[in-house]
Amino acid sequence: MSLNFGPDRMGTSWYEEWFCTEEYTLLYGHRDETEARSWARSIVERAQLAPGARVLDMACGRGRHARAFRDLGLNVHGVDLSQRSIEEARAKVPGATFDVHDMREVFAIEAFDLVVCLFSSLGYTDDPADDEAIMRTAITALKPGGLFVLDFMNTIKVQQELVPEENVVRADTDFALRRSIVDGRIVKEIVVQRAGRERRFEEHVRLYRREDLVSMVLRSGANLEGLTDGPPMTPFDPLRSDRCVLWARKPE
């Protein structure tokens, strides 16, 4: 079975449609500020960043992690494809800066001490070359010696523990979720019932193995420094870790 998940660069992709909706915010609103602070604190401590260090938050969404990095005294810039998300981030995170930007395209050259890409923010398109481009963009944006942190799901555990169907209620909104594995991707079908109205969305994320991610990082020109789970950043265990976090250093 083969599906076309888009996008072409001129069309509207599933993520451009879904991530800009109020329903998306409702469904994932449980990912709160406490979680974001835990991620930011763990990254800053491991990276040993000094106050004022420059951080690029790729696929920053509404600025949850950007706020946490800012509160730790860092100089934060966030980029995201969603105009709506960037507008919310600008309103909610004064002191940080934000731009609408496609992270497949170069944003800056040797400008940041740390680049982060969190919450499985790649693997969305048909073409793996798009994800290679994201890696190159991240490394290009780093100063020599800078650190890139990539957070992705642990696809081994995701496949082992896949919940095919689930119903979730958030406020006055019902979400019916159906998950499946199709052509090396996890596909989530989302049916939203709210105030007598039904809307349908989908998510498609490529199931990159850690070996795939490591290879892409190395091809981007960075050196791998480590693989961990999420906070408190314990060593990565393919059978137990929820997240697969890559730590990569740009050569001096």
C-alpha positions as CSV (number, residue, x, y, z in Angstrom):
1,M,0.0,0.0,0.0
2,S,1.4,3.4,-1.0
3,L,0.1,6.7,0.2
4,N,1.0,10.2,-0.9
5,F,1.5,12.3,2.2
6,G,2.7,15.5,0.5
7,P,3.6,18.2,0.6
8,D,4.9,19.7,-2.6
9,R,6.4,23.0,-1.8
10,M,3.5,24.9,-3.4
11,G,0.6,23.0,-1.9
12,T,-0.8,22.7,1.6
13,S,0.6,19.8,3.6
14,W,-1.2,17.9,6.4
15,Y,0.9,19.6,9.0
16,E,0.3,23.1,7.7
17,E,-3.4,22.4,8.0
18,W,-3.5,20.6,11.3
19,F,-0.9,22.4,13.3
20,C,-2.6,25.8,12.8
21,T,-5.9,24.6,14.3
22,E,-7.5,25.2,17.7
23,E,-8.2,21.5,17.8
24,Y,-4.5,20.7,17.6
25,T,-3.8,23.0,20.6
26,L,-6.6,21.3,22.6
27,L,-5.4,17.8,21.8
28,Y,-1.8,18.4,22.8
29,G,-2.4,21.1,25.5
30,H,-1.3,18.6,28.2
31,R,2.2,19.1,27.1
32,D,2.6,21.9,29.6
33,E,5.1,24.5,30.8
34,T,6.5,22.2,33.5
35,E,7.5,19.7,30.8
36,A,9.1,22.4,28.7
37,R,11.1,23.7,31.6
38,S,12.3,20.2,32.4
39,W,13.6,19.8,28.8
40,A,15.2,23.3,28.7
41,R,16.9,22.9,32.1
42,S,18.2,19.4,31.2
43,I,19.6,20.6,27.9
44,V,21.2,23.7,29.3
45,E,22.8,21.8,32.1
46,R,24.2,19.1,29.8
47,A,25.4,21.6,27.3
48,Q,26.9,23.9,30.0
49,L,25.5,27.0,28.3
50,A,26.3,30.4,29.8
51,P,23.7,33.1,30.3
52,G,23.2,35.0,27.1
53,A,24.1,32.1,24.8
54,R,22.2,32.2,21.5
55,V,19.6,29.4,21.0
56,L,17.6,28.6,17.8
57,D,14.4,26.7,18.5
58,M,13.4,25.0,15.2
59,A,9.7,24.1,14.8
60,C,9.1,26.2,17.9
61,G,5.3,26.0,17.7
62,R,3.7,28.4,20.2
63,G,6.9,29.0,22.1
64,R,6.7,26.6,25.0
65,H,10.3,25.7,24.9
66,A,11.5,29.1,23.8
67,R,9.9,30.6,27.0
68,A,11.7,28.0,29.1
69,F,15.1,28.8,27.5
70,R,14.4,32.5,27.8
71,D,13.7,32.1,31.6
72,L,17.1,30.4,31.9
73,G,18.7,33.6,30.7
74,L,19.4,32.6,27.1
75,N,18.9,34.7,23.9
76,V,16.3,32.7,22.1
77,H,15.0,32.8,18.5
78,G,12.2,30.5,17.3
79,V,11.1,29.6,13.8
80,D,8.0,27.7,12.7
81,L,6.1,27.2,9.5
82,S,2.8,28.2,11.1
83,Q,1.9,31.9,11.0
84,R,-0.7,31.4,13.7
85,S,1.8,29.7,16.0
86,I,4.4,32.4,15.5
87,E,1.9,35.1,16.3
88,E,1.0,33.3,19.5
89,A,4.6,32.9,20.5
90,R,5.4,36.5,19.9
91,A,2.5,37.5,22.2
92,K,3.3,35.0,24.9
93,V,7.1,35.1,25.0
94,P,8.3,38.7,25.2
95,G,12.1,38.9,25.1
96,A,12.4,36.1,22.5
97,T,12.2,36.7,18.8
98,F,10.3,34.6,16.3
99,D,10.0,34.2,12.5
100,V,7.8,32.2,10.1
101,H,10.3,30.0,8.3
102,D,10.5,26.6,6.5
103,M,13.3,24.9,8.4
104,R,14.3,23.0,5.2
105,E,15.7,26.3,4.1
106,V,18.9,27.9,5.5
107,F,17.9,30.4,8.2
108,A,21.3,31.6,9.6
109,I,25.0,30.8,9.2
110,E,27.2,30.2,12.2
111,A,25.0,32.4,14.5
112,F,23.9,30.1,17.4
113,D,25.5,28.3,20.3
114,L,22.7,25.8,20.5
115,V,20.1,24.6,18.0
116,V,17.2,22.4,19.2
117,C,14.5,20.5,17.2
118,L,12.1,19.0,19.7
119,F,8.9,16.9,19.8
120,S,9.5,14.7,16.7
121,S,9.5,17.6,14.3
122,L,10.7,15.8,11.2
123,G,9.7,12.9,9.1
124,Y,6.6,14.7,7.9
125,T,7.0,14.5,4.1
126,D,7.4,11.9,1.4
127,D,11.0,12.8,0.6
128,P,13.7,11.9,3.2
129,A,15.8,14.6,1.5
130,D,13.6,17.1,3.3
131,D,14.9,15.8,6.6
132,E,18.5,15.8,5.4
133,A,17.9,19.4,4.6
134,I,16.6,20.1,8.1
135,M,19.8,18.5,9.6
136,R,22.0,20.7,7.3
137,T,20.1,23.8,8.2
138,A,20.6,23.1,11.9
139,I,24.3,22.5,11.6
140,T,24.7,25.5,9.3
141,A,23.1,27.8,11.9
142,L,25.5,26.7,14.6
143,K,28.7,28.5,15.4
144,P,31.8,26.2,15.2
145,G,31.7,24.1,18.3
146,G,28.0,24.6,18.8
147,L,25.6,21.9,19.9
148,F,22.5,20.4,18.0
149,V,19.9,18.6,20.0
150,L,17.3,16.5,18.1
151,D,14.4,14.9,20.0
152,F,12.5,12.1,18.2
153,M,10.2,9.3,19.3
154,N,11.8,5.9,20.1
155,T,10.2,4.2,17.1
156,I,10.9,0.7,18.5
157,K,8.9,1.4,21.6
158,V,6.2,3.2,19.6
159,Q,5.6,0.2,17.4
160,Q,5.6,-2.2,20.3
161,E,3.1,-0.2,22.3
162,L,0.9,1.2,19.5
163,V,-2.6,1.8,20.7
164,P,-4.8,1.3,17.6
165,E,-7.8,3.2,18.8
166,E,-8.4,5.8,21.5
167,N,-11.0,8.4,22.5
168,V,-9.9,11.6,24.2
169,V,-12.0,14.4,25.6
170,R,-10.6,17.9,26.0
171,A,-13.0,20.5,27.4
172,D,-16.1,20.3,25.1
173,T,-14.3,18.5,22.3
174,D,-14.2,14.7,21.5
175,F,-11.3,13.2,19.6
176,A,-11.4,9.8,18.1
177,L,-7.9,8.6,17.3
178,R,-6.9,5.7,15.1
179,R,-3.3,4.7,14.7
180,S,-1.6,2.4,12.2
181,I,1.7,1.7,10.6
182,V,1.7,2.3,6.8
183,D,4.8,2.2,4.5
184,G,7.2,2.9,7.4
185,R,5.2,5.6,8.9
186,I,3.0,6.0,11.9
187,V,-0.4,7.3,10.7
188,K,-2.8,8.9,13.1
189,E,-6.4,9.6,11.9
190,I,-8.1,12.2,14.0
191,V,-11.9,12.7,14.0
192,V,-13.0,15.8,16.0
193,Q,-16.5,16.3,17.3
194,R,-17.3,19.7,18.7
195,A,-20.5,21.6,19.0
196,G,-22.2,19.3,16.5
197,R,-19.5,19.7,13.9
198,E,-17.1,17.0,12.7
199,R,-13.7,17.7,11.3
200,R,-11.1,15.2,10.2
201,F,-7.3,15.4,10.2
202,E,-4.3,13.1,9.8
203,E,-0.7,13.0,11.0
204,H,2.0,11.0,9.2
205,V,5.5,10.7,10.7
206,R,8.3,8.6,9.3
207,L,9.5,5.9,11.7
208,Y,13.2,6.8,11.7
209,R,15.3,4.3,13.6
210,R,18.1,5.7,15.7
211,E,20.6,4.5,13.1
212,D,18.8,6.5,10.5
213,L,18.9,9.7,12.6
214,V,22.6,9.2,13.5
215,S,23.5,8.7,9.8
216,M,21.7,11.9,8.8
217,V,23.4,13.9,11.6
218,L,26.8,12.6,10.6
219,R,26.1,13.4,6.9
220,S,25.3,16.9,7.9
221,G,28.9,17.4,9.1
222,A,28.3,17.1,12.8
223,N,29.9,14.7,15.3
224,L,27.7,12.6,17.5
225,E,28.3,13.2,21.2
226,G,25.6,11.0,22.7
227,L,22.1,9.4,22.6
228,T,19.8,9.8,25.5
229,D,16.2,9.4,26.6
230,G,14.3,12.6,27.4
231,P,14.7,14.4,30.8
232,P,16.6,13.5,33.0
233,M,18.6,12.5,29.9
234,T,19.5,9.0,30.9
235,P,21.3,6.8,28.4
236,F,19.2,5.7,25.5
237,D,17.6,2.2,25.8
238,P,15.9,1.0,22.6
239,L,13.4,-1.1,24.6
240,R,12.6,1.3,27.4
241,S,13.3,4.9,26.4
242,D,10.3,7.0,25.4
243,R,12.4,9.4,23.4
244,C,15.5,9.2,21.2
245,V,17.6,12.4,21.8
246,L,20.7,13.0,19.7
247,W,23.4,15.3,20.8
248,A,25.7,16.4,18.0
249,R,28.6,18.9,17.9
250,K,29.6,21.1,15.0
251,P,33.4,20.8,14.5
252,E,35.5,23.8,15.6
